[in-house]
């Protein structure tokens, strides 16, 4: 497996874990974002994945304080945006559940990555925000995802004012799923992963794809697309057949994860 300088990466027991390790604040520079992209590309080769986890290494003070400001300049802004947005494009292609474990600040690009996670477990000292407006720019991914997740008005407030919110407010508005003491974050994460590992990876993948489809377009066109996904993709998998059969036979399903 490739050696990385700015992240740690491992795949173990059907979970790919990408740990940000660029102290002190895990600022995403182009090199780090390309490493994250490489790790995700490696993850995509494992069809049996139950989840992808993003977290930060011990000793760093933030989940991520965002994308490197010095790379927003004209000479590097295209490469910066391309390497950052390719992370989200790859996550969409892999379409596996994404779990974020946030202890400390998740600002700018860090907050956008939180928005892209399906389940977010935040420490009590976690902070979230999109302060890009204060630099005279805006966060493209947040402009798309946040209105869907926390509602239009709250998203406008976060992006237009650039203010920071705490973990409890993030929980209240639906940006995170759980808030726990820092010492218990790993325990809460493992509890979520244990539940995901019990499930079919193909069913998880198609469910996540259906959720993405449902977030765009009108209801009728989205429903037609999800129906096709269900009938022509999901129902062709061995796990869909096994799940129904196991239920009727009153036994635990034996997933083939394909």
C-alpha positions as CSV (number, residue, x, y, z in Angstrom):
1,X,0.0,0.0,0.0
2,X,1.3,3.4,-0.9
3,X,3.1,5.5,1.7
4,X,1.5,8.8,2.5
5,X,3.1,12.0,4.0
6,X,0.0,13.9,5.2
7,X,-2.5,11.2,6.0
8,X,-2.7,7.7,7.4
9,X,-4.7,5.1,5.5
10,X,-5.8,1.6,6.2
11,X,-8.5,-0.8,5.2
12,X,-9.5,-3.3,7.9
13,X,-12.5,-5.4,8.6
14,X,-14.5,-3.8,5.6
15,X,-13.8,-0.2,6.7
16,X,-11.4,2.2,5.0
17,X,-10.0,4.8,7.5
18,X,-8.4,8.0,6.3
19,X,-6.8,9.9,9.1
20,X,-5.6,13.4,8.6
21,X,-2.1,13.8,9.9
22,X,-0.8,17.2,8.9
23,X,-0.3,19.0,12.3
24,X,-1.2,21.2,13.8
25,X,-4.5,22.0,12.0
26,X,-4.7,19.5,9.1
27,X,-4.8,22.3,6.6
28,X,-5.6,20.7,3.2
29,X,-2.9,21.7,0.7
30,X,-2.8,20.3,-2.8
31,X,-0.4,17.4,-1.8
32,X,-2.6,16.3,1.1
33,X,-5.8,16.5,-1.0
34,X,-4.2,14.4,-3.7
35,X,-3.3,11.8,-1.1
36,X,-6.9,11.7,0.2
37,X,-8.0,11.2,-3.5
38,X,-5.5,8.4,-3.9
39,X,-6.7,6.7,-0.7
40,X,-10.3,6.9,-1.9
41,X,-9.3,5.4,-5.3
42,X,-7.7,2.5,-3.5
43,X,-10.8,2.2,-1.4
44,X,-13.0,2.0,-4.5
45,X,-11.3,-1.3,-5.5
46,X,-12.8,-3.0,-2.4
47,X,-16.4,-3.9,-3.3
48,X,-17.1,-5.3,0.2
49,X,-16.5,-2.0,2.0
50,X,-19.1,-1.2,4.7
51,X,-17.9,2.3,5.3
52,X,-15.3,5.0,4.8
53,X,-14.1,6.9,8.0
54,X,-12.5,10.3,8.1
55,X,-10.8,11.4,11.3
56,X,-7.8,13.3,12.6
57,X,-4.6,11.9,14.1
58,X,-3.9,12.3,17.8
59,X,-1.9,15.4,18.5
60,X,-3.5,17.5,15.8
61,X,-5.7,20.3,17.0
62,X,-8.4,20.2,14.4
63,X,-10.3,17.8,12.1
64,X,-9.3,20.3,9.4
65,X,-9.1,24.1,9.5
66,X,-9.7,24.1,5.7
67,X,-7.9,24.4,2.4
68,X,-4.6,26.2,2.3
69,X,-5.2,29.9,1.8
70,X,-1.9,30.4,0.0
71,X,-3.1,28.0,-2.7
72,X,-6.1,30.2,-3.5
73,X,-3.9,32.5,-5.5
74,X,-4.3,32.7,-9.3
75,X,-1.3,30.4,-10.1
76,X,-2.6,27.4,-8.1
77,X,-6.4,28.0,-7.6
78,X,-7.3,25.6,-10.5
79,X,-5.2,22.7,-9.1
80,X,-6.4,23.5,-5.6
81,X,-10.1,23.4,-6.6
82,X,-9.6,20.3,-8.8
83,X,-7.8,18.3,-6.2
84,X,-10.4,19.2,-3.5
85,X,-13.5,18.6,-5.6
86,X,-12.2,15.3,-6.9
87,X,-12.5,14.0,-3.3
88,X,-16.3,14.7,-3.4
89,X,-16.6,13.3,-7.0
90,X,-14.8,10.1,-5.9
91,X,-17.0,9.8,-2.8
92,X,-20.1,10.0,-5.0
93,X,-18.7,7.4,-7.3
94,X,-17.8,4.9,-4.5
95,X,-21.2,5.6,-2.9
96,X,-20.4,3.9,0.4
97,X,-21.5,5.2,3.8
98,X,-19.1,7.9,5.0
99,X,-18.5,8.4,8.8
100,X,-16.8,11.6,10.1
101,X,-15.3,11.8,13.5
102,X,-14.7,15.4,14.4
103,X,-12.8,16.6,17.5
104,X,-11.8,20.3,17.3
105,X,-12.4,22.6,14.4
106,X,-13.9,21.7,11.0
107,X,-13.7,25.0,9.1
108,X,-14.0,25.8,5.4
109,X,-13.1,22.7,3.4
110,X,-13.1,20.7,6.7
111,X,-16.8,21.7,7.2
112,X,-17.6,20.9,3.6
113,X,-16.2,17.4,4.1
114,X,-18.3,17.0,7.2
115,X,-21.3,18.0,5.0
116,X,-20.5,15.2,2.6
117,X,-20.4,12.6,5.4
118,X,-23.5,10.4,6.1
119,X,-23.0,10.1,9.8
120,X,-20.9,12.6,11.8
121,X,-19.9,12.1,15.4
122,X,-18.6,15.3,17.0
123,X,-16.7,15.9,20.2
124,X,-18.0,18.5,22.6
125,X,-15.2,20.9,21.7
126,X,-15.8,20.6,17.9
127,X,-16.5,23.8,16.0
128,X,-17.9,24.2,12.5
129,X,-18.0,27.1,10.0
130,X,-17.7,28.4,6.5
131,X,-15.6,31.6,6.9
132,X,-14.7,31.8,3.2
133,X,-16.8,35.0,2.8
134,X,-14.4,36.8,5.0
135,X,-11.7,36.2,2.4
136,X,-13.8,37.4,-0.4
137,X,-14.7,34.0,-1.8
138,X,-17.3,31.3,-1.2
139,X,-17.3,27.5,-0.6
140,X,-18.7,25.7,-3.8
141,X,-19.4,22.3,-2.2
142,X,-21.1,23.9,0.9
143,X,-23.2,26.1,-1.4
144,X,-24.6,22.8,-2.9
145,X,-24.8,20.5,0.1
146,X,-25.6,22.7,3.1
147,X,-29.0,23.8,2.0
148,X,-30.0,20.2,1.5
149,X,-28.7,19.2,5.0
150,X,-29.5,22.1,7.3
151,X,-32.1,23.9,5.3
152,X,-31.9,26.9,3.0
153,X,-32.1,29.8,5.5
154,X,-29.5,28.3,7.9
155,X,-27.2,27.5,5.0
156,X,-27.5,31.1,3.8
157,X,-26.7,32.4,7.3
158,X,-23.6,30.2,7.6
159,X,-22.2,31.1,4.1
160,X,-23.1,34.8,4.1
161,X,-22.0,35.6,7.6
162,X,-19.1,33.1,7.9
163,X,-19.7,32.6,11.6
164,X,-18.6,29.6,13.7
165,X,-21.0,27.3,15.4
166,X,-20.4,24.9,18.3
167,X,-21.1,21.1,18.4
168,X,-24.5,21.4,20.1
169,X,-25.7,23.9,17.5
170,X,-24.4,21.7,14.7
171,X,-26.4,18.8,16.2
172,X,-29.5,21.0,16.5
173,X,-29.5,22.0,12.9
174,X,-28.6,18.5,11.6
175,X,-25.0,19.0,10.5
176,X,-23.9,16.3,12.9
177,X,-25.6,13.2,14.2
178,X,-24.1,12.7,17.6
179,X,-22.2,14.8,20.2
180,X,-20.0,13.0,22.7
181,X,-17.1,13.7,25.0
182,X,-13.7,13.6,23.2
183,X,-12.7,10.5,25.2
184,X,-15.7,8.5,23.9
185,X,-15.6,9.4,20.2
186,X,-13.9,6.2,19.1
187,X,-16.3,4.2,21.1
188,X,-19.3,5.9,19.4
189,X,-17.6,5.5,16.0
190,X,-17.1,1.8,16.5
191,X,-20.7,1.3,17.6
192,X,-21.8,2.8,14.3
193,X,-19.3,0.8,12.3
194,X,-20.4,-2.4,14.0
195,X,-24.0,-1.8,12.8
196,X,-22.8,-1.1,9.2
197,X,-20.6,-4.2,9.2
198,X,-23.8,-6.3,9.8
199,X,-25.3,-5.0,6.6
200,X,-24.8,-5.8,2.9
201,X,-22.3,-3.6,1.2
202,X,-24.2,-3.7,-2.0
203,X,-27.4,-2.7,-0.3
204,X,-25.6,0.1,1.5
205,X,-24.1,1.3,-1.8
206,X,-27.4,1.4,-3.6
207,X,-29.2,3.1,-0.7
208,X,-26.6,5.9,-0.6
209,X,-27.0,6.3,-4.4
210,X,-30.8,6.5,-4.0
211,X,-30.3,9.2,-1.4
212,X,-28.1,11.2,-3.7
213,X,-30.6,10.9,-6.6
214,X,-33.4,12.0,-4.3
215,X,-31.5,15.1,-3.5
216,X,-31.7,16.5,-7.0
217,X,-34.5,17.1,-9.5
218,X,-38.2,17.0,-9.0
219,X,-39.9,14.1,-7.2
220,X,-41.3,12.4,-10.2
221,X,-38.0,12.2,-12.2
222,X,-36.1,11.3,-9.0
223,X,-38.6,8.5,-8.2
224,X,-38.3,7.1,-11.7
225,X,-34.5,7.0,-11.4
226,X,-34.6,5.4,-8.0
227,X,-37.2,2.8,-9.2
228,X,-34.8,1.9,-12.0
229,X,-31.9,1.6,-9.6
230,X,-34.0,-0.6,-7.3
231,X,-35.3,-2.9,-10.1
232,X,-32.4,-3.1,-12.5
233,X,-29.4,-2.8,-10.1
234,X,-30.3,-3.6,-6.5
235,X,-32.6,-6.6,-7.2
236,X,-29.9,-8.2,-9.5
237,X,-27.5,-8.5,-6.5
238,X,-27.2,-11.8,-4.6
239,X,-27.6,-10.0,-1.4
240,X,-31.1,-8.7,-2.2
241,X,-32.2,-12.3,-2.9
242,X,-30.4,-13.5,0.2
243,X,-32.0,-10.9,2.5
244,X,-35.5,-11.7,1.4
245,X,-34.9,-15.4,1.6
246,X,-33.3,-15.2,5.0
247,X,-36.3,-13.2,6.4
248,X,-38.7,-15.8,5.1
249,X,-36.6,-18.6,6.5
250,X,-36.3,-16.8,9.9
251,X,-32.5,-16.8,9.9
252,X,-29.6,-14.4,9.8
253,X,-28.6,-13.4,6.2
254,X,-25.2,-14.4,4.9
255,X,-24.1,-11.5,2.8
256,X,-21.9,-12.0,-0.2
257,X,-21.3,-8.2,-0.4
258,X,-21.6,-8.0,-4.2
